[in-house]
Amino acid sequence: MFQKMKIALLPSALVAVTALVSVGAAASPTSPEPDHVADVSAETTLGPEDGRRGVSPAGCAGQTDYAHKSGNSASVHGRTKCSTFVGRVGVTTTIQKKDWSAWRSVLVDVSYRSNSKTSQDAHPHWNCSGQGAKTYRGVSTHYSVEGSGTYYANTVGGARGFTC
């Protein structure tokens, strides 16, 4: 049911994507829509934080699913999975709503685990009743802390329109 996109991120692309889909306390309330967003879940392999090319030695990858309706809420799920145990693995997932021509972050959820192969799903559920028909998507920042360093990646899940 879900089609996956494998995205190979180079360090310069990682910085550009991070700037476009920043999350957290300092995040902008809106962000432009990347050209590669499609109506699919997105998956990518984590890369190093220090600007070197490469991927997580532990085989860590991140995935963000379609935005979907859950009761009276808009919801999205993001996760990070590794092939072997790492010191820490986590994901920060934001649900965004499209207002006119910009995406606005409406809710963030964070999940992490120590000494694990997977993060629990970060899955923000935003009460969207009374909003009318809107388009939503998920944006996730994934990370793993491994013996060789910290690895990051970003994914943008497929956008979906629905009425709550």
Phi and psi in radians as a Rosetta constraint file:
Dihedral C 1 N 2 CA 2 C 2 CIRCULARHARMONIC -1.720 0.35
Dihedral N 2 CA 2 C 2 N 3 CIRCULARHARMONIC 2.257 0.35
Dihedral C 2 N 3 CA 3 C 3 CIRCULARHARMONIC -1.614 0.35
Dihedral N 3 CA 3 C 3 N 4 CIRCULARHARMONIC 2.457 0.35
Dihedral C 3 N 4 CA 4 C 4 CIRCULARHARMONIC -1.938 0.35
Dihedral N 4 CA 4 C 4 N 5 CIRCULARHARMONIC 2.496 0.35
Dihedral C 4 N 5 CA 5 C 5 CIRCULARHARMONIC -1.912 0.35
Dihedral N 5 CA 5 C 5 N 6 CIRCULARHARMONIC 2.179 0.35
Dihedral C 5 N 6 CA 6 C 6 CIRCULARHARMONIC -1.544 0.35
Dihedral N 6 CA 6 C 6 N 7 CIRCULARHARMONIC 2.205 0.35
Dihedral C 6 N 7 CA 7 C 7 CIRCULARHARMONIC -2.145 0.35
Dihedral N 7 CA 7 C 7 N 8 CIRCULARHARMONIC 2.092 0.35
Dihedral C 7 N 8 CA 8 C 8 CIRCULARHARMONIC -1.565 0.35
Dihedral N 8 CA 8 C 8 N 9 CIRCULARHARMONIC 2.004 0.35
Dihedral C 8 N 9 CA 9 C 9 CIRCULARHARMONIC -1.705 0.35
Dihedral N 9 CA 9 C 9 N 10 CIRCULARHARMONIC 2.225 0.35
Dihedral C 9 N 10 CA 10 C 10 CIRCULARHARMONIC -1.569 0.35
Dihedral N 10 CA 10 C 10 N 11 CIRCULARHARMONIC 2.736 0.35
Dihedral C 10 N 11 CA 11 C 11 CIRCULARHARMONIC -0.935 0.35
Dihedral N 11 CA 11 C 11 N 12 CIRCULARHARMONIC -0.723 0.35
Dihedral C 11 N 12 CA 12 C 12 CIRCULARHARMONIC -1.163 0.35
Dihedral N 12 CA 12 C 12 N 13 CIRCULARHARMONIC -0.638 0.35
Dihedral C 12 N 13 CA 13 C 13 CIRCULARHARMONIC -1.187 0.35
Dihedral N 13 CA 13 C 13 N 14 CIRCULARHARMONIC -0.634 0.35
Dihedral C 13 N 14 CA 14 C 14 CIRCULARHARMONIC -1.071 0.35
Dihedral N 14 CA 14 C 14 N 15 CIRCULARHARMONIC -0.757 0.35
Dihedral C 14 N 15 CA 15 C 15 CIRCULARHARMONIC -1.112 0.35
Dihedral N 15 CA 15 C 15 N 16 CIRCULARHARMONIC -0.762 0.35
Dihedral C 15 N 16 CA 16 C 16 CIRCULARHARMONIC -1.121 0.35
Dihedral N 16 CA 16 C 16 N 17 CIRCULARHARMONIC -0.761 0.35
Dihedral C 16 N 17 CA 17 C 17 CIRCULARHARMONIC -1.145 0.35
Dihedral N 17 CA 17 C 17 N 18 CIRCULARHARMONIC -0.724 0.35
Dihedral C 17 N 18 CA 18 C 18 CIRCULARHARMONIC -1.014 0.35
Dihedral N 18 CA 18 C 18 N 19 CIRCULARHARMONIC -0.736 0.35
Dihedral C 18 N 19 CA 19 C 19 CIRCULARHARMONIC -1.123 0.35
Dihedral N 19 CA 19 C 19 N 20 CIRCULARHARMONIC -0.600 0.35
Dihedral C 19 N 20 CA 20 C 20 CIRCULARHARMONIC -1.344 0.35
Dihedral N 20 CA 20 C 20 N 21 CIRCULARHARMONIC -0.548 0.35
Dihedral C 20 N 21 CA 21 C 21 CIRCULARHARMONIC -2.184 0.35
Dihedral N 21 CA 21 C 21 N 22 CIRCULARHARMONIC 0.638 0.35
Dihedral C 21 N 22 CA 22 C 22 CIRCULARHARMONIC -1.027 0.35
Dihedral N 22 CA 22 C 22 N 23 CIRCULARHARMONIC 2.525 0.35
Dihedral C 22 N 23 CA 23 C 23 CIRCULARHARMONIC -2.270 0.35
Dihedral N 23 CA 23 C 23 N 24 CIRCULARHARMONIC 2.887 0.35
Dihedral C 23 N 24 CA 24 C 24 CIRCULARHARMONIC 1.915 0.35
Dihedral N 24 CA 24 C 24 N 25 CIRCULARHARMONIC -3.030 0.35
Dihedral C 24 N 25 CA 25 C 25 CIRCULARHARMONIC -1.061 0.35
Dihedral N 25 CA 25 C 25 N 26 CIRCULARHARMONIC -0.613 0.35
Dihedral C 25 N 26 CA 26 C 26 CIRCULARHARMONIC -1.582 0.35
Dihedral N 26 CA 26 C 26 N 27 CIRCULARHARMONIC 0.093 0.35
Dihedral C 26 N 27 CA 27 C 27 CIRCULARHARMONIC -1.221 0.35
Dihedral N 27 CA 27 C 27 N 28 CIRCULARHARMONIC 2.566 0.35
Dihedral C 27 N 28 CA 28 C 28 CIRCULARHARMONIC -1.283 0.35
Dihedral N 28 CA 28 C 28 N 29 CIRCULARHARMONIC 2.547 0.35
Dihedral C 28 N 29 CA 29 C 29 CIRCULARHARMONIC -1.236 0.35
Dihedral N 29 CA 29 C 29 N 30 CIRCULARHARMONIC -0.247 0.35
Dihedral C 29 N 30 CA 30 C 30 CIRCULARHARMONIC -2.279 0.35
Dihedral N 30 CA 30 C 30 N 31 CIRCULARHARMONIC 2.724 0.35
Dihedral C 30 N 31 CA 31 C 31 CIRCULARHARMONIC -2.589 0.35
Dihedral N 31 CA 31 C 31 N 32 CIRCULARHARMONIC 2.556 0.35
Dihedral C 31 N 32 CA 32 C 32 CIRCULARHARMONIC -1.183 0.35
Dihedral N 32 CA 32 C 32 N 33 CIRCULARHARMONIC 2.721 0.35
Dihedral C 32 N 33 CA 33 C 33 CIRCULARHARMONIC -1.452 0.35
Dihedral N 33 CA 33 C 33 N 34 CIRCULARHARMONIC 2.104 0.35
Dihedral C 33 N 34 CA 34 C 34 CIRCULARHARMONIC -1.102 0.35
Dihedral N 34 CA 34 C 34 N 35 CIRCULARHARMONIC 2.654 0.35
Dihedral C 34 N 35 CA 35 C 35 CIRCULARHARMONIC -1.151 0.35
Dihedral N 35 CA 35 C 35 N 36 CIRCULARHARMONIC -0.466 0.35
Dihedral C 35 N 36 CA 36 C 36 CIRCULARHARMONIC -1.501 0.35
Dihedral N 36 CA 36 C 36 N 37 CIRCULARHARMONIC 0.054 0.35
Dihedral C 36 N 37 CA 37 C 37 CIRCULARHARMONIC -1.212 0.35
Dihedral N 37 CA 37 C 37 N 38 CIRCULARHARMONIC 2.243 0.35
Dihedral C 37 N 38 CA 38 C 38 CIRCULARHARMONIC -2.319 0.35
Dihedral N 38 CA 38 C 38 N 39 CIRCULARHARMONIC 2.970 0.35
Dihedral C 38 N 39 CA 39 C 39 CIRCULARHARMONIC -1.448 0.35
Dihedral N 39 CA 39 C 39 N 40 CIRCULARHARMONIC 1.042 0.35
Dihedral C 39 N 40 CA 40 C 40 CIRCULARHARMONIC -2.495 0.35
Dihedral N 40 CA 40 C 40 N 41 CIRCULARHARMONIC 2.875 0.35
Dihedral C 40 N 41 CA 41 C 41 CIRCULARHARMONIC -1.331 0.35
Dihedral N 41 CA 41 C 41 N 42 CIRCULARHARMONIC 2.715 0.35
Dihedral C 41 N 42 CA 42 C 42 CIRCULARHARMONIC -2.060 0.35
Dihedral N 42 CA 42 C 42 N 43 CIRCULARHARMONIC 2.467 0.35
Dihedral C 42 N 43 CA 43 C 43 CIRCULARHARMONIC -2.395 0.35
Dihedral N 43 CA 43 C 43 N 44 CIRCULARHARMONIC 2.491 0.35
Dihedral C 43 N 44 CA 44 C 44 CIRCULARHARMONIC -2.602 0.35
Dihedral N 44 CA 44 C 44 N 45 CIRCULARHARMONIC 2.779 0.35
Dihedral C 44 N 45 CA 45 C 45 CIRCULARHARMONIC -1.580 0.35
Dihedral N 45 CA 45 C 45 N 46 CIRCULARHARMONIC 2.449 0.35
Dihedral C 45 N 46 CA 46 C 46 CIRCULARHARMONIC -1.296 0.35
Dihedral N 46 CA 46 C 46 N 47 CIRCULARHARMONIC 2.533 0.35
Dihedral C 46 N 47 CA 47 C 47 CIRCULARHARMONIC -2.157 0.35
Dihedral N 47 CA 47 C 47 N 48 CIRCULARHARMONIC 2.952 0.35
Dihedral C 47 N 48 CA 48 C 48 CIRCULARHARMONIC -1.250 0.35
Dihedral N 48 CA 48 C 48 N 49 CIRCULARHARMONIC 2.688 0.35
Dihedral C 48 N 49 CA 49 C 49 CIRCULARHARMONIC -1.454 0.35
Dihedral N 49 CA 49 C 49 N 50 CIRCULARHARMONIC -0.281 0.35
Dihedral C 49 N 50 CA 50 C 50 CIRCULARHARMONIC -1.618 0.35
Dihedral N 50 CA 50 C 50 N 51 CIRCULARHARMONIC 0.222 0.35
Dihedral C 50 N 51 CA 51 C 51 CIRCULARHARMONIC 1.575 0.35
Dihedral N 51 CA 51 C 51 N 52 CIRCULARHARMONIC -0.111 0.35
Dihedral C 51 N 52 CA 52 C 52 CIRCULARHARMONIC -1.306 0.35
Dihedral N 52 CA 52 C 52 N 53 CIRCULARHARMONIC 2.671 0.35
Dihedral C 52 N 53 CA 53 C 53 CIRCULARHARMONIC -1.383 0.35
Dihedral N 53 CA 53 C 53 N 54 CIRCULARHARMONIC 2.584 0.35
Dihedral C 53 N 54 CA 54 C 54 CIRCULARHARMONIC 2.564 0.35
Dihedral N 54 CA 54 C 54 N 55 CIRCULARHARMONIC 3.079 0.35
Dihedral C 54 N 55 CA 55 C 55 CIRCULARHARMONIC -2.250 0.35
Dihedral N 55 CA 55 C 55 N 56 CIRCULARHARMONIC 2.917 0.35
Dihedral C 55 N 56 CA 56 C 56 CIRCULARHARMONIC -1.001 0.35
Dihedral N 56 CA 56 C 56 N 57 CIRCULARHARMONIC 2.169 0.35
Dihedral C 56 N 57 CA 57 C 57 CIRCULARHARMONIC -1.084 0.35
Dihedral N 57 CA 57 C 57 N 58 CIRCULARHARMONIC -0.446 0.35
Dihedral C 57 N 58 CA 58 C 58 CIRCULARHARMONIC -1.460 0.35
Dihedral N 58 CA 58 C 58 N 59 CIRCULARHARMONIC 0.085 0.35
Dihedral C 58 N 59 CA 59 C 59 CIRCULARHARMONIC 1.195 0.35
Dihedral N 59 CA 59 C 59 N 60 CIRCULARHARMONIC 0.556 0.35
Dihedral C 59 N 60 CA 60 C 60 CIRCULARHARMONIC -1.314 0.35
Dihedral N 60 CA 60 C 60 N 61 CIRCULARHARMONIC 2.471 0.35
Dihedral C 60 N 61 CA 61 C 61 CIRCULARHARMONIC -2.484 0.35
Dihedral N 61 CA 61 C 61 N 62 CIRCULARHARMONIC 2.659 0.35
Dihedral C 61 N 62 CA 62 C 62 CIRCULARHARMONIC -2.035 0.35
Dihedral N 62 CA 62 C 62 N 63 CIRCULARHARMONIC 2.683 0.35
Dihedral C 62 N 63 CA 63 C 63 CIRCULARHARMONIC -2.549 0.35
Dihedral N 63 CA 63 C 63 N 64 CIRCULARHARMONIC 2.439 0.35
Dihedral C 63 N 64 CA 64 C 64 CIRCULARHARMONIC -2.175 0.35
Dihedral N 64 CA 64 C 64 N 65 CIRCULARHARMONIC 2.244 0.35
Dihedral C 64 N 65 CA 65 C 65 CIRCULARHARMONIC -1.548 0.35
Dihedral N 65 CA 65 C 65 N 66 CIRCULARHARMONIC 3.063 0.35
Dihedral C 65 N 66 CA 66 C 66 CIRCULARHARMONIC -0.963 0.35
Dihedral N 66 CA 66 C 66 N 67 CIRCULARHARMONIC 2.572 0.35
Dihedral C 66 N 67 CA 67 C 67 CIRCULARHARMONIC -1.262 0.35
Dihedral N 67 CA 67 C 67 N 68 CIRCULARHARMONIC 2.560 0.35
Dihedral C 67 N 68 CA 68 C 68 CIRCULARHARMONIC -2.646 0.35
Dihedral N 68 CA 68 C 68 N 69 CIRCULARHARMONIC 2.842 0.35
Dihedral C 68 N 69 CA 69 C 69 CIRCULARHARMONIC -1.494 0.35
Dihedral N 69 CA 69 C 69 N 70 CIRCULARHARMONIC 2.351 0.35
Dihedral C 69 N 70 CA 70 C 70 CIRCULARHARMONIC -2.370 0.35
Dihedral N 70 CA 70 C 70 N 71 CIRCULARHARMONIC 1.697 0.35
Dihedral C 70 N 71 CA 71 C 71 CIRCULARHARMONIC 1.150 0.35
Dihedral N 71 CA 71 C 71 N 72 CIRCULARHARMONIC -2.179 0.35
Dihedral C 71 N 72 CA 72 C 72 CIRCULARHARMONIC -1.721 0.35
Dihedral N 72 CA 72 C 72 N 73 CIRCULARHARMONIC 0.438 0.35
Dihedral C 72 N 73 CA 73 C 73 CIRCULARHARMONIC -2.183 0.35
Dihedral N 73 CA 73 C 73 N 74 CIRCULARHARMONIC 2.634 0.35
Dihedral C 73 N 74 CA 74 C 74 CIRCULARHARMONIC -1.609 0.35
Dihedral N 74 CA 74 C 74 N 75 CIRCULARHARMONIC 2.365 0.35
Dihedral C 74 N 75 CA 75 C 75 CIRCULARHARMONIC -2.407 0.35
Dihedral N 75 CA 75 C 75 N 76 CIRCULARHARMONIC 2.707 0.35
Dihedral C 75 N 76 CA 76 C 76 CIRCULARHARMONIC -2.652 0.35
Dihedral N 76 CA 76 C 76 N 77 CIRCULARHARMONIC 2.658 0.35
Dihedral C 76 N 77 CA 77 C 77 CIRCULARHARMONIC -2.176 0.35
Dihedral N 77 CA 77 C 77 N 78 CIRCULARHARMONIC 2.356 0.35
Dihedral C 77 N 78 CA 78 C 78 CIRCULARHARMONIC -2.272 0.35
Dihedral N 78 CA 78 C 78 N 79 CIRCULARHARMONIC 2.573 0.35
Dihedral C 78 N 79 CA 79 C 79 CIRCULARHARMONIC -2.640 0.35
Dihedral N 79 CA 79 C 79 N 80 CIRCULARHARMONIC 2.781 0.35
Dihedral C 79 N 80 CA 80 C 80 CIRCULARHARMONIC -2.229 0.35
Dihedral N 80 CA 80 C 80 N 81 CIRCULARHARMONIC 2.278 0.35
Dihedral C 80 N 81 CA 81 C 81 CIRCULARHARMONIC -2.257 0.35
Dihedral N 81 CA 81 C 81 N 82 CIRCULARHARMONIC 2.483 0.35
Dihedral C 81 N 82 CA 82 C 82 CIRCULARHARMONIC -2.137 0.35
Dihedral N 82 CA 82 C 82 N 83 CIRCULARHARMONIC 2.742 0.35
Dihedral C 82 N 83 CA 83 C 83 CIRCULARHARMONIC -1.352 0.35
Dihedral N 83 CA 83 C 83 N 84 CIRCULARHARMONIC -0.488 0.35
Dihedral C 83 N 84 CA 84 C 84 CIRCULARHARMONIC -2.311 0.35
Dihedral N 84 CA 84 C 84 N 85 CIRCULARHARMONIC 2.918 0.35
Dihedral C 84 N 85 CA 85 C 85 CIRCULARHARMONIC -1.139 0.35
Dihedral N 85 CA 85 C 85 N 86 CIRCULARHARMONIC 2.481 0.35
Dihedral C 85 N 86 CA 86 C 86 CIRCULARHARMONIC -2.249 0.35
Dihedral N 86 CA 86 C 86 N 87 CIRCULARHARMONIC 2.913 0.35
Dihedral C 86 N 87 CA 87 C 87 CIRCULARHARMONIC -1.101 0.35
Dihedral N 87 CA 87 C 87 N 88 CIRCULARHARMONIC -0.675 0.35
Dihedral C 87 N 88 CA 88 C 88 CIRCULARHARMONIC -2.753 0.35
Dihedral N 88 CA 88 C 88 N 89 CIRCULARHARMONIC 2.456 0.35
Dihedral C 88 N 89 CA 89 C 89 CIRCULARHARMONIC -2.392 0.35
Dihedral N 89 CA 89 C 89 N 90 CIRCULARHARMONIC 2.406 0.35
Dihedral C 89 N 90 CA 90 C 90 CIRCULARHARMONIC -2.754 0.35
Dihedral N 90 CA 90 C 90 N 91 CIRCULARHARMONIC 3.010 0.35
Dihedral C 90 N 91 CA 91 C 91 CIRCULARHARMONIC -2.668 0.35
Dihedral N 91 CA 91 C 91 N 92 CIRCULARHARMONIC 2.473 0.35
Dihedral C 91 N 92 CA 92 C 92 CIRCULARHARMONIC -2.074 0.35
Dihedral N 92 CA 92 C 92 N 93 CIRCULARHARMONIC 2.116 0.35
Dihedral C 92 N 93 CA 93 C 93 CIRCULARHARMONIC -2.091 0.35
Dihedral N 93 CA 93 C 93 N 94 CIRCULARHARMONIC 2.320 0.35
Dihedral C 93 N 94 CA 94 C 94 CIRCULARHARMONIC -2.033 0.35
Dihedral N 94 CA 94 C 94 N 95 CIRCULARHARMONIC 2.371 0.35
Dihedral C 94 N 95 CA 95 C 95 CIRCULARHARMONIC -1.684 0.35
Dihedral N 95 CA 95 C 95 N 96 CIRCULARHARMONIC 2.308 0.35
Dihedral C 95 N 96 CA 96 C 96 CIRCULARHARMONIC -2.079 0.35
Dihedral N 96 CA 96 C 96 N 97 CIRCULARHARMONIC 2.567 0.35
Dihedral C 96 N 97 CA 97 C 97 CIRCULARHARMONIC -2.033 0.35
Dihedral N 97 CA 97 C 97 N 98 CIRCULARHARMONIC 2.385 0.35
Dihedral C 97 N 98 CA 98 C 98 CIRCULARHARMONIC -1.467 0.35
Dihedral N 98 CA 98 C 98 N 99 CIRCULARHARMONIC 2.097 0.35
Dihedral C 98 N 99 CA 99 C 99 CIRCULARHARMONIC -1.984 0.35
Dihedral N 99 CA 99 C 99 N 100 CIRCULARHARMONIC 2.040 0.35
Dihedral C 99 N 100 CA 100 C 100 CIRCULARHARMONIC 0.934 0.35
Dihedral N 100 CA 100 C 100 N 101 CIRCULARHARMONIC -1.802 0.35
Dihedral C 100 N 101 CA 101 C 101 CIRCULARHARMONIC -2.037 0.35
Dihedral N 101 CA 101 C 101 N 102 CIRCULARHARMONIC 0.106 0.35
Dihedral C 101 N 102 CA 102 C 102 CIRCULARHARMONIC -2.168 0.35
Dihedral N 102 CA 102 C 102 N 103 CIRCULARHARMONIC 2.671 0.35
Dihedral C 102 N 103 CA 103 C 103 CIRCULARHARMONIC -1.573 0.35
Dihedral N 103 CA 103 C 103 N 104 CIRCULARHARMONIC 2.329 0.35
Dihedral C 103 N 104 CA 104 C 104 CIRCULARHARMONIC -2.060 0.35
Dihedral N 104 CA 104 C 104 N 105 CIRCULARHARMONIC 2.228 0.35
Dihedral C 104 N 105 CA 105 C 105 CIRCULARHARMONIC -1.275 0.35
Dihedral N 105 CA 105 C 105 N 106 CIRCULARHARMONIC 2.257 0.35
Dihedral C 105 N 106 CA 106 C 106 CIRCULARHARMONIC -1.992 0.35
Dihedral N 106 CA 106 C 106 N 107 CIRCULARHARMONIC -0.398 0.35
Dihedral C 106 N 107 CA 107 C 107 CIRCULARHARMONIC -2.851 0.35
Dihedral N 107 CA 107 C 107 N 108 CIRCULARHARMONIC 2.491 0.35
Dihedral C 107 N 108 CA 108 C 108 CIRCULARHARMONIC -2.159 0.35
Dihedral N 108 CA 108 C 108 N 109 CIRCULARHARMONIC 2.494 0.35
Dihedral C 108 N 109 CA 109 C 109 CIRCULARHARMONIC -2.319 0.35
Dihedral N 109 CA 109 C 109 N 110 CIRCULARHARMONIC 2.524 0.35
Dihedral C 109 N 110 CA 110 C 110 CIRCULARHARMONIC -2.174 0.35
Dihedral N 110 CA 110 C 110 N 111 CIRCULARHARMONIC 2.443 0.35
Dihedral C 110 N 111 CA 111 C 111 CIRCULARHARMONIC -2.474 0.35
Dihedral N 111 CA 111 C 111 N 112 CIRCULARHARMONIC 2.405 0.35
Dihedral C 111 N 112 CA 112 C 112 CIRCULARHARMONIC -2.704 0.35
Dihedral N 112 CA 112 C 112 N 113 CIRCULARHARMONIC 2.781 0.35
Dihedral C 112 N 113 CA 113 C 113 CIRCULARHARMONIC -2.478 0.35
Dihedral N 113 CA 113 C 113 N 114 CIRCULARHARMONIC 2.594 0.35
Dihedral C 113 N 114 CA 114 C 114 CIRCULARHARMONIC -1.740 0.35
Dihedral N 114 CA 114 C 114 N 115 CIRCULARHARMONIC 2.590 0.35
Dihedral C 114 N 115 CA 115 C 115 CIRCULARHARMONIC 0.842 0.35
Dihedral N 115 CA 115 C 115 N 116 CIRCULARHARMONIC 1.021 0.35
Dihedral C 115 N 116 CA 116 C 116 CIRCULARHARMONIC -2.521 0.35
Dihedral N 116 CA 116 C 116 N 117 CIRCULARHARMONIC 2.932 0.35
Dihedral C 116 N 117 CA 117 C 117 CIRCULARHARMONIC -1.739 0.35
Dihedral N 117 CA 117 C 117 N 118 CIRCULARHARMONIC -0.306 0.35
Dihedral C 117 N 118 CA 118 C 118 CIRCULARHARMONIC -2.444 0.35
Dihedral N 118 CA 118 C 118 N 119 CIRCULARHARMONIC 2.613 0.35
Dihedral C 118 N 119 CA 119 C 119 CIRCULARHARMONIC -1.512 0.35
Dihedral N 119 CA 119 C 119 N 120 CIRCULARHARMONIC 2.749 0.35
Dihedral C 119 N 120 CA 120 C 120 CIRCULARHARMONIC -1.258 0.35
Dihedral N 120 CA 120 C 120 N 121 CIRCULARHARMONIC 2.783 0.35
Dihedral C 120 N 121 CA 121 C 121 CIRCULARHARMONIC -1.077 0.35
Dihedral N 121 CA 121 C 121 N 122 CIRCULARHARMONIC 2.358 0.35
Dihedral C 121 N 122 CA 122 C 122 CIRCULARHARMONIC -1.595 0.35
Dihedral N 122 CA 122 C 122 N 123 CIRCULARHARMONIC 2.117 0.35
Dihedral C 122 N 123 CA 123 C 123 CIRCULARHARMONIC -2.479 0.35
Dihedral N 123 CA 123 C 123 N 124 CIRCULARHARMONIC 1.518 0.35
Dihedral C 123 N 124 CA 124 C 124 CIRCULARHARMONIC -1.169 0.35
Dihedral N 124 CA 124 C 124 N 125 CIRCULARHARMONIC 2.403 0.35
Dihedral C 124 N 125 CA 125 C 125 CIRCULARHARMONIC -2.119 0.35
Dihedral N 125 CA 125 C 125 N 126 CIRCULARHARMONIC 1.948 0.35
Dihedral C 125 N 126 CA 126 C 126 CIRCULARHARMONIC -1.856 0.35
Dihedral N 126 CA 126 C 126 N 127 CIRCULARHARMONIC 2.190 0.35
Dihedral C 126 N 127 CA 127 C 127 CIRCULARHARMONIC -1.172 0.35
Dihedral N 127 CA 127 C 127 N 128 CIRCULARHARMONIC 1.932 0.35
Dihedral C 127 N 128 CA 128 C 128 CIRCULARHARMONIC -1.937 0.35
Dihedral N 128 CA 128 C 128 N 129 CIRCULARHARMONIC 0.216 0.35
Dihedral C 128 N 129 CA 129 C 129 CIRCULARHARMONIC -1.079 0.35
Dihedral N 129 CA 129 C 129 N 130 CIRCULARHARMONIC 2.425 0.35
Dihedral C 129 N 130 CA 130 C 130 CIRCULARHARMONIC 1.471 0.35
Dihedral N 130 CA 130 C 130 N 131 CIRCULARHARMONIC 0.013 0.35
Dihedral C 130 N 131 CA 131 C 131 CIRCULARHARMONIC -1.472 0.35
Dihedral N 131 CA 131 C 131 N 132 CIRCULARHARMONIC -0.267 0.35
Dihedral C 131 N 132 CA 132 C 132 CIRCULARHARMONIC 1.334 0.35
Dihedral N 132 CA 132 C 132 N 133 CIRCULARHARMONIC -2.901 0.35
Dihedral C 132 N 133 CA 133 C 133 CIRCULARHARMONIC -1.336 0.35
Dihedral N 133 CA 133 C 133 N 134 CIRCULARHARMONIC 2.128 0.35
Dihedral C 133 N 134 CA 134 C 134 CIRCULARHARMONIC -2.386 0.35
Dihedral N 134 CA 134 C 134 N 135 CIRCULARHARMONIC 2.850 0.35
Dihedral C 134 N 135 CA 135 C 135 CIRCULARHARMONIC -1.911 0.35
Dihedral N 135 CA 135 C 135 N 136 CIRCULARHARMONIC 2.335 0.35
Dihedral C 135 N 136 CA 136 C 136 CIRCULARHARMONIC -2.212 0.35
Dihedral N 136 CA 136 C 136 N 137 CIRCULARHARMONIC 2.715 0.35
Dihedral C 136 N 137 CA 137 C 137 CIRCULARHARMONIC -2.636 0.35
Dihedral N 137 CA 137 C 137 N 138 CIRCULARHARMONIC 2.902 0.35
Dihedral C 137 N 138 CA 138 C 138 CIRCULARHARMONIC -1.983 0.35
Dihedral N 138 CA 138 C 138 N 139 CIRCULARHARMONIC 2.512 0.35
Dihedral C 138 N 139 CA 139 C 139 CIRCULARHARMONIC -2.264 0.35
Dihedral N 139 CA 139 C 139 N 140 CIRCULARHARMONIC 2.217 0.35
Dihedral C 139 N 140 CA 140 C 140 CIRCULARHARMONIC -2.217 0.35
Dihedral N 140 CA 140 C 140 N 141 CIRCULARHARMONIC 2.542 0.35
Dihedral C 140 N 141 CA 141 C 141 CIRCULARHARMONIC -1.989 0.35
Dihedral N 141 CA 141 C 141 N 142 CIRCULARHARMONIC 2.161 0.35
Dihedral C 141 N 142 CA 142 C 142 CIRCULARHARMONIC -1.929 0.35
Dihedral N 142 CA 142 C 142 N 143 CIRCULARHARMONIC 2.590 0.35
Dihedral C 142 N 143 CA 143 C 143 CIRCULARHARMONIC -2.637 0.35
Dihedral N 143 CA 143 C 143 N 144 CIRCULARHARMONIC 2.724 0.35
Dihedral C 143 N 144 CA 144 C 144 CIRCULARHARMONIC -2.443 0.35
Dihedral N 144 CA 144 C 144 N 145 CIRCULARHARMONIC 2.422 0.35
Dihedral C 144 N 145 CA 145 C 145 CIRCULARHARMONIC -1.858 0.35
Dihedral N 145 CA 145 C 145 N 146 CIRCULARHARMONIC 1.985 0.35
Dihedral C 145 N 146 CA 146 C 146 CIRCULARHARMONIC -2.122 0.35
Dihedral N 146 CA 146 C 146 N 147 CIRCULARHARMONIC 2.966 0.35
Dihedral C 146 N 147 CA 147 C 147 CIRCULARHARMONIC -0.988 0.35
Dihedral N 147 CA 147 C 147 N 148 CIRCULARHARMONIC -0.540 0.35
Dihedral C 147 N 148 CA 148 C 148 CIRCULARHARMONIC -1.589 0.35
Dihedral N 148 CA 148 C 148 N 149 CIRCULARHARMONIC -0.028 0.35
Dihedral C 148 N 149 CA 149 C 149 CIRCULARHARMONIC 2.480 0.35
Dihedral N 149 CA 149 C 149 N 150 CIRCULARHARMONIC -2.950 0.35
Dihedral C 149 N 150 CA 150 C 150 CIRCULARHARMONIC -1.904 0.35
Dihedral N 150 CA 150 C 150 N 151 CIRCULARHARMONIC 2.370 0.35
Dihedral C 150 N 151 CA 151 C 151 CIRCULARHARMONIC -2.095 0.35
Dihedral N 151 CA 151 C 151 N 152 CIRCULARHARMONIC 2.425 0.35
Dihedral C 151 N 152 CA 152 C 152 CIRCULARHARMONIC -2.256 0.35
Dihedral N 152 CA 152 C 152 N 153 CIRCULARHARMONIC 2.730 0.35
Dihedral C 152 N 153 CA 153 C 153 CIRCULARHARMONIC -2.786 0.35
Dihedral N 153 CA 153 C 153 N 154 CIRCULARHARMONIC 2.808 0.35
Dihedral C 153 N 154 CA 154 C 154 CIRCULARHARMONIC -2.203 0.35
Dihedral N 154 CA 154 C 154 N 155 CIRCULARHARMONIC 2.496 0.35
Dihedral C 154 N 155 CA 155 C 155 CIRCULARHARMONIC -2.329 0.35
Dihedral N 155 CA 155 C 155 N 156 CIRCULARHARMONIC 2.639 0.35
Dihedral C 155 N 156 CA 156 C 156 CIRCULARHARMONIC -2.170 0.35
Dihedral N 156 CA 156 C 156 N 157 CIRCULARHARMONIC 2.076 0.35
Dihedral C 156 N 157 CA 157 C 157 CIRCULARHARMONIC -1.369 0.35
Dihedral N 157 CA 157 C 157 N 158 CIRCULARHARMONIC 2.916 0.35
Dihedral C 157 N 158 CA 158 C 158 CIRCULARHARMONIC -1.122 0.35
Dihedral N 158 CA 158 C 158 N 159 CIRCULARHARMONIC 2.461 0.35
Dihedral C 158 N 159 CA 159 C 159 CIRCULARHARMONIC -1.440 0.35
Dihedral N 159 CA 159 C 159 N 160 CIRCULARHARMONIC 2.481 0.35
Dihedral C 159 N 160 CA 160 C 160 CIRCULARHARMONIC -2.420 0.35
Dihedral N 160 CA 160 C 160 N 161 CIRCULARHARMONIC 2.450 0.35
Dihedral C 160 N 161 CA 161 C 161 CIRCULARHARMONIC -1.781 0.35
Dihedral N 161 CA 161 C 161 N 162 CIRCULARHARMONIC 2.387 0.35
Dihedral C 161 N 162 CA 162 C 162 CIRCULARHARMONIC -2.836 0.35
Dihedral N 162 CA 162 C 162 N 163 CIRCULARHARMONIC 2.914 0.35
Dihedral C 162 N 163 CA 163 C 163 CIRCULARHARMONIC -1.938 0.35
Dihedral N 163 CA 163 C 163 N 164 CIRCULARHARMONIC 2.308 0.35
